[in-house]
Amino acid sequence: MDLLSYFRAEIEEILAEGGPARLGFVETADGRIDVLPLGRLFIRNICMIFDKHLRGKRDGRPVFSRTI
Protein backbone atom coordinates (compact mmCIF):
# COMPACT_ATOMS: atom_id res chain seq x y z
CA MET A 1 0.00 0.00 0.00
CA ASP A 2 1.28 3.44 -0.91
CA LEU A 3 0.52 5.44 2.24
CA LEU A 4 1.41 8.79 0.67
CA SER A 5 -1.28 8.23 -1.96
CA TYR A 6 -3.79 6.75 0.48
CA PHE A 7 -3.47 9.68 2.92
CA ARG A 8 -2.99 12.39 0.27
CA ALA A 9 -5.94 14.54 1.45
CA GLU A 10 -4.88 14.26 5.08
CA ILE A 11 -1.27 15.16 4.32
CA GLU A 12 -2.42 18.16 2.28
CA GLU A 13 -4.51 19.28 5.26
CA ILE A 14 -1.54 18.92 7.61
CA LEU A 15 0.65 21.00 5.28
CA ALA A 16 -2.01 23.61 4.43
CA GLU A 17 -1.97 27.20 5.64
CA GLY A 18 -3.16 27.08 9.25
CA GLY A 19 -2.53 23.32 9.44
CA PRO A 20 -0.48 21.55 12.12
CA ALA A 21 2.79 21.75 10.17
CA ARG A 22 2.48 25.51 9.64
CA LEU A 23 1.56 26.02 13.30
CA GLY A 24 4.67 24.17 14.49
CA PHE A 25 2.80 21.15 15.87
CA VAL A 26 4.35 18.58 13.50
CA GLU A 27 7.29 18.15 11.14
CA THR A 28 7.18 16.10 7.96
CA ALA A 29 10.23 14.51 6.38
CA ASP A 30 11.16 11.28 4.62
CA GLY A 31 7.55 10.09 4.54
CA ARG A 32 7.12 10.61 8.29
CA ILE A 33 4.99 12.89 10.40
CA ASP A 34 6.62 13.67 13.73
CA VAL A 35 4.62 15.38 16.47
CA LEU A 36 6.66 18.13 18.11
CA PRO A 37 6.45 18.96 21.84
CA LEU A 38 3.95 21.78 21.23
CA GLY A 39 1.86 19.42 19.10
CA ARG A 40 1.48 16.97 21.98
CA LEU A 41 -1.01 19.38 23.50
CA PHE A 42 -3.09 19.07 20.33
CA ILE A 43 -2.56 15.37 19.52
CA ARG A 44 -6.28 14.62 19.43
CA ASN A 45 -6.85 17.44 16.94
CA ILE A 46 -3.98 16.20 14.79
CA CYS A 47 -5.27 12.62 14.84
CA MET A 48 -8.78 13.78 13.93
CA ILE A 49 -7.41 14.73 10.51
CA PHE A 50 -6.92 11.00 9.82
CA ASP A 51 -10.36 9.93 11.10
CA LYS A 52 -12.22 8.74 7.97
CA HIS A 53 -15.53 8.53 9.85
CA LEU A 54 -15.20 12.12 11.02
CA ARG A 55 -14.05 13.31 7.58
CA GLY A 56 -17.32 12.10 6.10
CA LYS A 57 -19.25 14.26 8.54
CA ARG A 58 -17.25 17.46 8.00
CA ASP A 59 -18.53 18.27 4.47
CA GLY A 60 -18.17 22.00 5.02
CA ARG A 61 -20.09 22.12 8.29
CA PRO A 62 -18.31 22.62 11.60
CA VAL A 63 -17.84 19.54 13.75
CA PHE A 64 -17.95 20.21 17.44
CA SER A 65 -15.88 18.18 19.83
CA ARG A 66 -14.45 18.70 23.28
CA THR A 67 -10.82 18.83 22.25
CA ILE A 68 -9.68 22.06 23.86
mmJSON file of the N, C-alpha and C atoms, coordinates in Angstrom:
{"data_MODEL":{"atom_site":{
"group_PDB":["ATOM","ATOM","ATOM","ATOM","ATOM","ATOM","ATOM","ATOM","ATOM","ATOM","ATOM","ATOM","ATOM","ATOM","ATOM","ATOM","ATOM","ATOM","ATOM","ATOM","ATOM","ATOM","ATOM","ATOM","ATOM","ATOM","ATOM","ATOM","ATOM","ATOM","ATOM","ATOM","ATOM","ATOM","ATOM","ATOM","ATOM","ATOM","ATOM","ATOM","ATOM","ATOM","ATOM","ATOM","ATOM","ATOM","ATOM","ATOM","ATOM","ATOM","ATOM","ATOM","ATOM","ATOM","ATOM","ATOM","ATOM","ATOM","ATOM","ATOM","ATOM","ATOM","ATOM","ATOM","ATOM","ATOM","ATOM","ATOM","ATOM","ATOM","ATOM","ATOM","ATOM","ATOM","ATOM","ATOM","ATOM","ATOM","ATOM","ATOM","ATOM","ATOM","ATOM","ATOM","ATOM","ATOM","ATOM","ATOM","ATOM","ATOM","ATOM","ATOM","ATOM","ATOM","ATOM","ATOM","ATOM","ATOM","ATOM","ATOM","ATOM","ATOM","ATOM","ATOM","ATOM","ATOM","ATOM","ATOM","ATOM","ATOM","ATOM","ATOM","ATOM","ATOM","ATOM","ATOM","ATOM","ATOM","ATOM","ATOM","ATOM","ATOM","ATOM","ATOM","ATOM","ATOM","ATOM","ATOM","ATOM","ATOM","ATOM","ATOM","ATOM","ATOM","ATOM","ATOM","ATOM","ATOM","ATOM","ATOM","ATOM","ATOM","ATOM","ATOM","ATOM","ATOM","ATOM","ATOM","ATOM","ATOM","ATOM","ATOM","ATOM","ATOM","ATOM","ATOM","ATOM","ATOM","ATOM","ATOM","ATOM","ATOM","ATOM","ATOM","ATOM","ATOM","ATOM","ATOM","ATOM","ATOM","ATOM","ATOM","ATOM","ATOM","ATOM","ATOM","ATOM","ATOM","ATOM","ATOM","ATOM","ATOM","ATOM","ATOM","ATOM","ATOM","ATOM","ATOM","ATOM","ATOM","ATOM","ATOM","ATOM","ATOM","ATOM","ATOM","ATOM","ATOM","ATOM","ATOM","ATOM","ATOM","ATOM","ATOM"],
"id":[1,2,3,4,5,6,7,8,9,10,11,12,13,14,15,16,17,18,19,20,21,22,23,24,25,26,27,28,29,30,31,32,33,34,35,36,37,38,39,40,41,42,43,44,45,46,47,48,49,50,51,52,53,54,55,56,57,58,59,60,61,62,63,64,65,66,67,68,69,70,71,72,73,74,75,76,77,78,79,80,81,82,83,84,85,86,87,88,89,90,91,92,93,94,95,96,97,98,99,100,101,102,103,104,105,106,107,108,109,110,111,112,113,114,115,116,117,118,119,120,121,122,123,124,125,126,127,128,129,130,131,132,133,134,135,136,137,138,139,140,141,142,143,144,145,146,147,148,149,150,151,152,153,154,155,156,157,158,159,160,161,162,163,164,165,166,167,168,169,170,171,172,173,174,175,176,177,178,179,180,181,182,183,184,185,186,187,188,189,190,191,192,193,194,195,196,197,198,199,200,201,202,203,204],
"type_symbol":["N","C","C","N","C","C","N","C","C","N","C","C","N","C","C","N","C","C","N","C","C","N","C","C","N","C","C","N","C","C","N","C","C","N","C","C","N","C","C","N","C","C","N","C","C","N","C","C","N","C","C","N","C","C","N","C","C","N","C","C","N","C","C","N","C","C","N","C","C","N","C","C","N","C","C","N","C","C","N","C","C","N","C","C","N","C","C","N","C","C","N","C","C","N","C","C","N","C","C","N","C","C","N","C","C","N","C","C","N","C","C","N","C","C","N","C","C","N","C","C","N","C","C","N","C","C","N","C","C","N","C","C","N","C","C","N","C","C","N","C","C","N","C","C","N","C","C","N","C","C","N","C","C","N","C","C","N","C","C","N","C","C","N","C","C","N","C","C","N","C","C","N","C","C","N","C","C","N","C","C","N","C","C","N","C","C","N","C","C","N","C","C","N","C","C","N","C","C","N","C","C","N","C","C"],
"label_atom_id":["N","CA","C","N","CA","C","N","CA","C","N","CA","C","N","CA","C","N","CA","C","N","CA","C","N","CA","C","N","CA","C","N","CA","C","N","CA","C","N","CA","C","N","CA","C","N","CA","C","N","CA","C","N","CA","C","N","CA","C","N","CA","C","N","CA","C","N","CA","C","N","CA","C","N","CA","C","N","CA","C","N","CA","C","N","CA","C","N","CA","C","N","CA","C","N","CA","C","N","CA","C","N","CA","C","N","CA","C","N","CA","C","N","CA","C","N","CA","C","N","CA","C","N","CA","C","N","CA","C","N","CA","C","N","CA","C","N","CA","C","N","CA","C","N","CA","C","N","CA","C","N","CA","C","N","CA","C","N","CA","C","N","CA","C","N","CA","C","N","CA","C","N","CA","C","N","CA","C","N","CA","C","N","CA","C","N","CA","C","N","CA","C","N","CA","C","N","CA","C","N","CA","C","N","CA","C","N","CA","C","N","CA","C","N","CA","C","N","CA","C","N","CA","C","N","CA","C","N","CA","C","N","CA","C","N","CA","C"],
"label_alt_id":[null,null,null,null,null,null,null,null,null,null,null,null,null,null,null,null,null,null,null,null,null,null,null,null,null,null,null,null,null,null,null,null,null,null,null,null,null,null,null,null,null,null,null,null,null,null,null,null,null,null,null,null,null,null,null,null,null,null,null,null,null,null,null,null,null,null,null,null,null,null,null,null,null,null,null,null,null,null,null,null,null,null,null,null,null,null,null,null,null,null,null,null,null,null,null,null,null,null,null,null,null,null,null,null,null,null,null,null,null,null,null,null,null,null,null,null,null,null,null,null,null,null,null,null,null,null,null,null,null,null,null,null,null,null,null,null,null,null,null,null,null,null,null,null,null,null,null,null,null,null,null,null,null,null,null,null,null,null,null,null,null,null,null,null,null,null,null,null,null,null,null,null,null,null,null,null,null,null,null,null,null,null,null,null,null,null,null,null,null,null,null,null,null,null,null,null,null,null,null,null,null,null,null,null],
"label_comp_id":["MET","MET","MET","ASP","ASP","ASP","LEU","LEU","LEU","LEU","LEU","LEU","SER","SER","SER","TYR","TYR","TYR","PHE","PHE","PHE","ARG","ARG","ARG","ALA","ALA","ALA","GLU","GLU","GLU","ILE","ILE","ILE","GLU","GLU","GLU","GLU","GLU","GLU","ILE","ILE","ILE","LEU","LEU","LEU","ALA","ALA","ALA","GLU","GLU","GLU","GLY","GLY","GLY","GLY","GLY","GLY","PRO","PRO","PRO","ALA","ALA","ALA","ARG","ARG","ARG","LEU","LEU","LEU","GLY","GLY","GLY","PHE","PHE","PHE","VAL","VAL","VAL","GLU","GLU","GLU","THR","THR","THR","ALA","ALA","ALA","ASP","ASP","ASP","GLY","GLY","GLY","ARG","ARG","ARG","ILE","ILE","ILE","ASP","ASP","ASP","VAL","VAL","VAL","LEU","LEU","LEU","PRO","PRO","PRO","LEU","LEU","LEU","GLY","GLY","GLY","ARG","ARG","ARG","LEU","LEU","LEU","PHE","PHE","PHE","ILE","ILE","ILE","ARG","ARG","ARG","ASN","ASN","ASN","ILE","ILE","ILE","CYS","CYS","CYS","MET","MET","MET","ILE","ILE","ILE","PHE","PHE","PHE","ASP","ASP","ASP","LYS","LYS","LYS","HIS","HIS","HIS","LEU","LEU","LEU","ARG","ARG","ARG","GLY","GLY","GLY","LYS","LYS","LYS","ARG","ARG","ARG","ASP","ASP","ASP","GLY","GLY","GLY","ARG","ARG","ARG","PRO","PRO","PRO","VAL","VAL","VAL","PHE","PHE","PHE","SER","SER","SER","ARG","ARG","ARG","THR","THR","THR","ILE","ILE","ILE"],
"label_asym_id":["A","A","A","A","A","A","A","A","A","A","A","A","A","A","A","A","A","A","A","A","A","A","A","A","A","A","A","A","A","A","A","A","A","A","A","A","A","A","A","A","A","A","A","A","A","A","A","A","A","A","A","A","A","A","A","A","A","A","A","A","A","A","A","A","A","A","A","A","A","A","A","A","A","A","A","A","A","A","A","A","A","A","A","A","A","A","A","A","A","A","A","A","A","A","A","A","A","A","A","A","A","A","A","A","A","A","A","A","A","A","A","A","A","A","A","A","A","A","A","A","A","A","A","A","A","A","A","A","A","A","A","A","A","A","A","A","A","A","A","A","A","A","A","A","A","A","A","A","A","A","A","A","A","A","A","A","A","A","A","A","A","A","A","A","A","A","A","A","A","A","A","A","A","A","A","A","A","A","A","A","A","A","A","A","A","A","A","A","A","A","A","A","A","A","A","A","A","A","A","A","A","A","A","A"],
"label_entity_id":["1","1","1","1","1","1","1","1","1","1","1","1","1","1","1","1","1","1","1","1","1","1","1","1","1","1","1","1","1","1","1","1","1","1","1","1","1","1","1","1","1","1","1","1","1","1","1","1","1","1","1","1","1","1","1","1","1","1","1","1","1","1","1","1","1","1","1","1","1","1","1","1","1","1","1","1","1","1","1","1","1","1","1","1","1","1","1","1","1","1","1","1","1","1","1","1","1","1","1","1","1","1","1","1","1","1","1","1","1","1","1","1","1","1","1","1","1","1","1","1","1","1","1","1","1","1","1","1","1","1","1","1","1","1","1","1","1","1","1","1","1","1","1","1","1","1","1","1","1","1","1","1","1","1","1","1","1","1","1","1","1","1","1","1","1","1","1","1","1","1","1","1","1","1","1","1","1","1","1","1","1","1","1","1","1","1","1","1","1","1","1","1","1","1","1","1","1","1","1","1","1","1","1","1"],
"label_seq_id":[1,1,1,2,2,2,3,3,3,4,4,4,5,5,5,6,6,6,7,7,7,8,8,8,9,9,9,10,10,10,11,11,11,12,12,12,13,13,13,14,14,14,15,15,15,16,16,16,17,17,17,18,18,18,19,19,19,20,20,20,21,21,21,22,22,22,23,23,23,24,24,24,25,25,25,26,26,26,27,27,27,28,28,28,29,29,29,30,30,30,31,31,31,32,32,32,33,33,33,34,34,34,35,35,35,36,36,36,37,37,37,38,38,38,39,39,39,40,40,40,41,41,41,42,42,42,43,43,43,44,44,44,45,45,45,46,46,46,47,47,47,48,48,48,49,49,49,50,50,50,51,51,51,52,52,52,53,53,53,54,54,54,55,55,55,56,56,56,57,57,57,58,58,58,59,59,59,60,60,60,61,61,61,62,62,62,63,63,63,64,64,64,65,65,65,66,66,66,67,67,67,68,68,68],
"pdbx_PDB_ins_code":[null,null,null,null,null,null,null,null,null,null,null,null,null,null,null,null,null,null,null,null,null,null,null,null,null,null,null,null,null,null,null,null,null,null,null,null,null,null,null,null,null,null,null,null,null,null,null,null,null,null,null,null,null,null,null,null,null,null,null,null,null,null,null,null,null,null,null,null,null,null,null,null,null,null,null,null,null,null,null,null,null,null,null,null,null,null,null,null,null,null,null,null,null,null,null,null,null,null,null,null,null,null,null,null,null,null,null,null,null,null,null,null,null,null,null,null,null,null,null,null,null,null,null,null,null,null,null,null,null,null,null,null,null,null,null,null,null,null,null,null,null,null,null,null,null,null,null,null,null,null,null,null,null,null,null,null,null,null,null,null,null,null,null,null,null,null,null,null,null,null,null,null,null,null,null,null,null,null,null,null,null,null,null,null,null,null,null,null,null,null,null,null,null,null,null,null,null,null,null,null,null,null,null,null],
"Cartn_x":[0.843,0.0,0.888,0.558,1.28,0.595,1.149,0.525,0.458,1.445,1.413,0.226,-0.105,-1.275,-2.565,-2.587,-3.791,-4.191,-3.203,-3.466,-3.199,-3.298,-2.992,-3.792,-5.103,-5.944,-5.552,-5.251,-4.876,-3.531,-2.59,-1.267,-1.382,-2.205,-2.42,-3.008,-3.918,-4.514,-3.476,-2.596,-1.54,-0.59,-0.301,0.648,0.013,-1.305,-2.01,-1.763,-2.035,-1.973,-2.9,-2.381,-3.164,-3.214,-2.553,-2.527,-1.45,-1.424,-0.48,0.991,1.381,2.789,3.134,2.234,2.482,2.427,1.686,1.56,2.681,3.552,4.669,4.317,3.216,2.804,3.449,3.747,4.345,5.419,6.313,7.29,7.072,7.266,7.176,8.506,8.985,10.229,10.348,10.891,11.163,9.94,8.757,7.547,7.032,7.536,7.124,6.418,5.602,4.994,5.366,6.177,6.624,5.907,5.294,4.624,5.68,5.707,6.656,6.093,6.938,6.451,5.196,5.141,3.948,2.732,2.947,1.86,1.264,2.011,1.481,0.232,0.17,-1.013,-2.241,-2.009,-3.095,-3.152,-2.651,-2.556,-3.919,-4.947,-6.277,-6.714,-6.486,-6.853,-6.076,-4.813,-3.983,-4.492,-4.785,-5.267,-6.636,-7.448,-8.778,-8.687,-7.6,-7.411,-7.442,-6.986,-6.916,-8.159,-9.152,-10.365,-11.321,-11.385,-12.223,-13.696,-14.127,-15.525,-15.862,-14.997,-15.203,-15.126,-14.205,-14.047,-15.351,-16.049,-17.319,-18.379,-18.261,-19.25,-18.896,-17.68,-17.246,-17.886,-17.949,-18.528,-18.893,-17.96,-18.172,-18.85,-19.446,-20.093,-19.127,-19.204,-18.314,-18.673,-17.65,-17.837,-17.391,-18.262,-17.951,-17.498,-16.429,-15.879,-15.185,-15.103,-14.446,-12.956,-12.247,-10.816,-9.962,-10.468,-9.68,-10.518],
"Cartn_y":[-1.178,0.0,1.241,2.171,3.441,4.429,4.603,5.439,6.908,7.385,8.785,9.05,8.083,8.231,8.049,7.054,6.753,7.927,8.568,9.676,11.043,11.137,12.389,13.574,13.432,14.543,14.951,13.971,14.26,14.975,14.532,15.161,16.591,16.799,18.158,19.05,18.501,19.278,19.614,18.68,18.923,20.015,20.039,21.0,22.331,22.403,23.607,24.79,25.98,27.198,27.025,27.247,27.077,25.645,24.72,23.322,23.07,21.873,21.55,21.784,21.536,21.748,23.231,24.061,25.51,26.137,25.497,26.015,25.532,24.661,24.169,22.998,22.299,21.15,19.857,19.778,18.577,18.973,18.029,18.145,16.97,17.19,16.103,15.989,14.768,14.511,13.018,12.679,11.283,10.387,10.894,10.093,9.912,10.71,10.61,11.886,11.741,12.893,12.767,13.693,13.674,14.771,14.398,15.376,16.033,17.353,18.129,18.35,18.766,18.962,19.837,20.942,21.783,21.033,20.191,19.424,18.389,17.953,16.965,17.481,18.791,19.376,19.265,19.098,19.066,17.729,16.665,15.373,14.871,15.075,14.622,15.36,16.664,17.442,16.976,16.674,16.199,14.852,13.953,12.621,12.672,13.653,13.776,13.995,14.532,14.728,13.39,12.323,11.0,10.149,10.671,9.93,9.939,8.834,8.744,8.917,8.396,8.53,10.0,10.702,12.119,12.939,12.585,13.312,13.295,12.201,12.102,13.031,13.398,14.264,15.739,16.061,17.464,18.237,17.703,18.274,19.762,20.563,22.003,22.543,21.671,22.117,21.937,22.789,22.619,21.364,20.698,19.539,19.962,19.777,20.213,19.031,19.225,18.184,18.85,18.161,18.703,18.397,19.098,18.829,19.84,21.033,22.063,22.664],
"Cartn_z":[0.0,0.0,0.0,-0.848,-0.915,0.025,1.214,2.236,1.842,1.104,0.672,-0.251,-1.088,-1.96,-1.175,-0.294,0.482,1.376,1.996,2.916,2.278,0.976,0.271,0.812,0.966,1.449,2.862,3.699,5.077,5.148,4.339,4.32,3.801,2.782,2.28,3.366,4.172,5.263,6.332,6.627,7.615,7.134,5.83,5.275,4.877,4.884,4.431,5.357,4.832,5.638,6.839,8.027,9.249,9.746,9.025,9.436,10.479,11.044,12.118,11.772,10.531,10.165,10.183,9.68,9.641,11.03,11.934,13.301,14.218,13.69,14.487,15.384,15.068,15.871,15.381,14.078,13.495,12.494,12.22,11.137,10.208,8.926,7.962,7.232,7.107,6.378,6.12,4.972,4.62,4.801,4.44,4.543,5.957,6.885,8.291,8.716,9.732,10.395,11.863,12.337,13.731,14.502,15.613,16.466,17.349,17.318,18.114,19.52,20.466,21.843,21.932,21.206,21.234,20.694,19.699,19.101,20.026,21.032,21.976,22.676,22.874,23.504,22.607,21.306,20.332,19.593,20.196,19.516,19.047,19.842,19.425,18.165,18.123,16.942,15.715,15.898,14.787,14.294,15.213,14.836,14.169,14.538,13.934,12.427,11.951,10.512,9.784,10.436,9.822,10.079,10.756,11.1,9.903,9.173,7.969,8.31,9.442,9.854,10.083,10.75,11.023,9.739,8.85,7.583,6.794,6.808,6.096,6.654,7.905,8.542,8.431,8.035,8.0,6.861,5.696,4.471,4.532,5.009,5.023,6.266,7.056,8.292,9.447,10.448,11.599,12.389,12.879,13.749,15.134,16.086,17.438,18.27,18.986,19.835,21.004,22.093,23.281,23.229,22.38,22.249,22.975,23.18,23.856,24.959],
"occupancy":[1.0,1.0,1.0,1.0,1.0,1.0,1.0,1.0,1.0,1.0,1.0,1.0,1.0,1.0,1.0,1.0,1.0,1.0,1.0,1.0,1.0,1.0,1.0,1.0,1.0,1.0,1.0,1.0,1.0,1.0,1.0,1.0,1.0,1.0,1.0,1.0,1.0,1.0,1.0,1.0,1.0,1.0,1.0,1.0,1.0,1.0,1.0,1.0,1.0,1.0,1.0,1.0,1.0,1.0,1.0,1.0,1.0,1.0,1.0,1.0,1.0,1.0,1.0,1.0,1.0,1.0,1.0,1.0,1.0,1.0,1.0,1.0,1.0,1.0,1.0,1.0,1.0,1.0,1.0,1.0,1.0,1.0,1.0,1.0,1.0,1.0,1.0,1.0,1.0,1.0,1.0,1.0,1.0,1.0,1.0,1.0,1.0,1.0,1.0,1.0,1.0,1.0,1.0,1.0,1.0,1.0,1.0,1.0,1.0,1.0,1.0,1.0,1.0,1.0,1.0,1.0,1.0,1.0,1.0,1.0,1.0,1.0,1.0,1.0,1.0,1.0,1.0,1.0,1.0,1.0,1.0,1.0,1.0,1.0,1.0,1.0,1.0,1.0,1.0,1.0,1.0,1.0,1.0,1.0,1.0,1.0,1.0,1.0,1.0,1.0,1.0,1.0,1.0,1.0,1.0,1.0,1.0,1.0,1.0,1.0,1.0,1.0,1.0,1.0,1.0,1.0,1.0,1.0,1.0,1.0,1.0,1.0,1.0,1.0,1.0,1.0,1.0,1.0,1.0,1.0,1.0,1.0,1.0,1.0,1.0,1.0,1.0,1.0,1.0,1.0,1.0,1.0,1.0,1.0,1.0,1.0,1.0,1.0,1.0,1.0,1.0,1.0,1.0,1.0],
"B_iso_or_equiv":[0.0,0.0,0.0,0.0,0.0,0.0,0.0,0.0,0.0,0.0,0.0,0.0,0.0,0.0,0.0,0.0,0.0,0.0,0.0,0.0,0.0,0.0,0.0,0.0,0.0,0.0,0.0,0.0,0.0,0.0,0.0,0.0,0.0,0.0,0.0,0.0,0.0,0.0,0.0,0.0,0.0,0.0,0.0,0.0,0.0,0.0,0.0,0.0,0.0,0.0,0.0,0.0,0.0,0.0,0.0,0.0,0.0,0.0,0.0,0.0,0.0,0.0,0.0,0.0,0.0,0.0,0.0,0.0,0.0,0.0,0.0,0.0,0.0,0.0,0.0,0.0,0.0,0.0,0.0,0.0,0.0,0.0,0.0,0.0,0.0,0.0,0.0,0.0,0.0,0.0,0.0,0.0,0.0,0.0,0.0,0.0,0.0,0.0,0.0,0.0,0.0,0.0,0.0,0.0,0.0,0.0,0.0,0.0,0.0,0.0,0.0,0.0,0.0,0.0,0.0,0.0,0.0,0.0,0.0,0.0,0.0,0.0,0.0,0.0,0.0,0.0,0.0,0.0,0.0,0.0,0.0,0.0,0.0,0.0,0.0,0.0,0.0,0.0,0.0,0.0,0.0,0.0,0.0,0.0,0.0,0.0,0.0,0.0,0.0,0.0,0.0,0.0,0.0,0.0,0.0,0.0,0.0,0.0,0.0,0.0,0.0,0.0,0.0,0.0,0.0,0.0,0.0,0.0,0.0,0.0,0.0,0.0,0.0,0.0,0.0,0.0,0.0,0.0,0.0,0.0,0.0,0.0,0.0,0.0,0.0,0.0,0.0,0.0,0.0,0.0,0.0,0.0,0.0,0.0,0.0,0.0,0.0,0.0,0.0,0.0,0.0,0.0,0.0,0.0],
"pdbx_formal_charge":[null,null,null,null,null,null,null,null,null,null,null,null,null,null,null,null,null,null,null,null,null,null,null,null,null,null,null,null,null,null,null,null,null,null,null,null,null,null,null,null,null,null,null,null,null,null,null,null,null,null,null,null,null,null,null,null,null,null,null,null,null,null,null,null,null,null,null,null,null,null,null,null,null,null,null,null,null,null,null,null,null,null,null,null,null,null,null,null,null,null,null,null,null,null,null,null,null,null,null,null,null,null,null,null,null,null,null,null,null,null,null,null,null,null,null,null,null,null,null,null,null,null,null,null,null,null,null,null,null,null,null,null,null,null,null,null,null,null,null,null,null,null,null,null,null,null,null,null,null,null,null,null,null,null,null,null,null,null,null,null,null,null,null,null,null,null,null,null,null,null,null,null,null,null,null,null,null,null,null,null,null,null,null,null,null,null,null,null,null,null,null,null,null,null,null,null,null,null,null,null,null,null,null,null],
"auth_seq_id":[1,1,1,2,2,2,3,3,3,4,4,4,5,5,5,6,6,6,7,7,7,8,8,8,9,9,9,10,10,10,11,11,11,12,12,12,13,13,13,14,14,14,15,15,15,16,16,16,17,17,17,18,18,18,19,19,19,20,20,20,21,21,21,22,22,22,23,23,23,24,24,24,25,25,25,26,26,26,27,27,27,28,28,28,29,29,29,30,30,30,31,31,31,32,32,32,33,33,33,34,34,34,35,35,35,36,36,36,37,37,37,38,38,38,39,39,39,40,40,40,41,41,41,42,42,42,43,43,43,44,44,44,45,45,45,46,46,46,47,47,47,48,48,48,49,49,49,50,50,50,51,51,51,52,52,52,53,53,53,54,54,54,55,55,55,56,56,56,57,57,57,58,58,58,59,59,59,60,60,60,61,61,61,62,62,62,63,63,63,64,64,64,65,65,65,66,66,66,67,67,67,68,68,68],
"auth_comp_id":["MET","MET","MET","ASP","ASP","ASP","LEU","LEU","LEU","LEU","LEU","LEU","SER","SER","SER","TYR","TYR","TYR","PHE","PHE","PHE","ARG","ARG","ARG","ALA","ALA","ALA","GLU","GLU","GLU","ILE","ILE","ILE","GLU","GLU","GLU","GLU","GLU","GLU","ILE","ILE","ILE","LEU","LEU","LEU","ALA","ALA","ALA","GLU","GLU","GLU","GLY","GLY","GLY","GLY","GLY","GLY","PRO","PRO","PRO","ALA","ALA","ALA","ARG","ARG","ARG","LEU","LEU","LEU","GLY","GLY","GLY","PHE","PHE","PHE","VAL","VAL","VAL","GLU","GLU","GLU","THR","THR","THR","ALA","ALA","ALA","ASP","ASP","ASP","GLY","GLY","GLY","ARG","ARG","ARG","ILE","ILE","ILE","ASP","ASP","ASP","VAL","VAL","VAL","LEU","LEU","LEU","PRO","PRO","PRO","LEU","LEU","LEU","GLY","GLY","GLY","ARG","ARG","ARG","LEU","LEU","LEU","PHE","PHE","PHE","ILE","ILE","ILE","ARG","ARG","ARG","ASN","ASN","ASN","ILE","ILE","ILE","CYS","CYS","CYS","MET","MET","MET","ILE","ILE","ILE","PHE","PHE","PHE","ASP","ASP","ASP","LYS","LYS","LYS","HIS","HIS","HIS","LEU","LEU","LEU","ARG","ARG","ARG","GLY","GLY","GLY","LYS","LYS","LYS","ARG","ARG","ARG","ASP","ASP","ASP","GLY","GLY","GLY","ARG","ARG","ARG","PRO","PRO","PRO","VAL","VAL","VAL","PHE","PHE","PHE","SER","SER","SER","ARG","ARG","ARG","THR","THR","THR","ILE","ILE","ILE"],
"auth_asym_id":["A","A","A","A","A","A","A","A","A","A","A","A","A","A","A","A","A","A","A","A","A","A","A","A","A","A","A","A","A","A","A","A","A","A","A","A","A","A","A","A","A","A","A","A","A","A","A","A","A","A","A","A","A","A","A","A","A","A","A","A","A","A","A","A","A","A","A","A","A","A","A","A","A","A","A","A","A","A","A","A","A","A","A","A","A","A","A","A","A","A","A","A","A","A","A","A","A","A","A","A","A","A","A","A","A","A","A","A","A","A","A","A","A","A","A","A","A","A","A","A","A","A","A","A","A","A","A","A","A","A","A","A","A","A","A","A","A","A","A","A","A","A","A","A","A","A","A","A","A","A","A","A","A","A","A","A","A","A","A","A","A","A","A","A","A","A","A","A","A","A","A","A","A","A","A","A","A","A","A","A","A","A","A","A","A","A","A","A","A","A","A","A","A","A","A","A","A","A","A","A","A","A","A","A"],
"auth_atom_id":["N","CA","C","N","CA","C","N","CA","C","N","CA","C","N","CA","C","N","CA","C","N","CA","C","N","CA","C","N","CA","C","N","CA","C","N","CA","C","N","CA","C","N","CA","C","N","CA","C","N","CA","C","N","CA","C","N","CA","C","N","CA","C","N","CA","C","N","CA","C","N","CA","C","N","CA","C","N","CA","C","N","CA","C","N","CA","C","N","CA","C","N","CA","C","N","CA","C","N","CA","C","N","CA","C","N","CA","C","N","CA","C","N","CA","C","N","CA","C","N","CA","C","N","CA","C","N","CA","C","N","CA","C","N","CA","C","N","CA","C","N","CA","C","N","CA","C","N","CA","C","N","CA","C","N","CA","C","N","CA","C","N","CA","C","N","CA","C","N","CA","C","N","CA","C","N","CA","C","N","CA","C","N","CA","C","N","CA","C","N","CA","C","N","CA","C","N","CA","C","N","CA","C","N","CA","C","N","CA","C","N","CA","C","N","CA","C","N","CA","C","N","CA","C","N","CA","C","N","CA","C","N","CA","C","N","CA","C"],
"pdbx_PDB_model_num":[1,1,1,1,1,1,1,1,1,1,1,1,1,1,1,1,1,1,1,1,1,1,1,1,1,1,1,1,1,1,1,1,1,1,1,1,1,1,1,1,1,1,1,1,1,1,1,1,1,1,1,1,1,1,1,1,1,1,1,1,1,1,1,1,1,1,1,1,1,1,1,1,1,1,1,1,1,1,1,1,1,1,1,1,1,1,1,1,1,1,1,1,1,1,1,1,1,1,1,1,1,1,1,1,1,1,1,1,1,1,1,1,1,1,1,1,1,1,1,1,1,1,1,1,1,1,1,1,1,1,1,1,1,1,1,1,1,1,1,1,1,1,1,1,1,1,1,1,1,1,1,1,1,1,1,1,1,1,1,1,1,1,1,1,1,1,1,1,1,1,1,1,1,1,1,1,1,1,1,1,1,1,1,1,1,1,1,1,1,1,1,1,1,1,1,1,1,1,1,1,1,1,1,1]
}}}
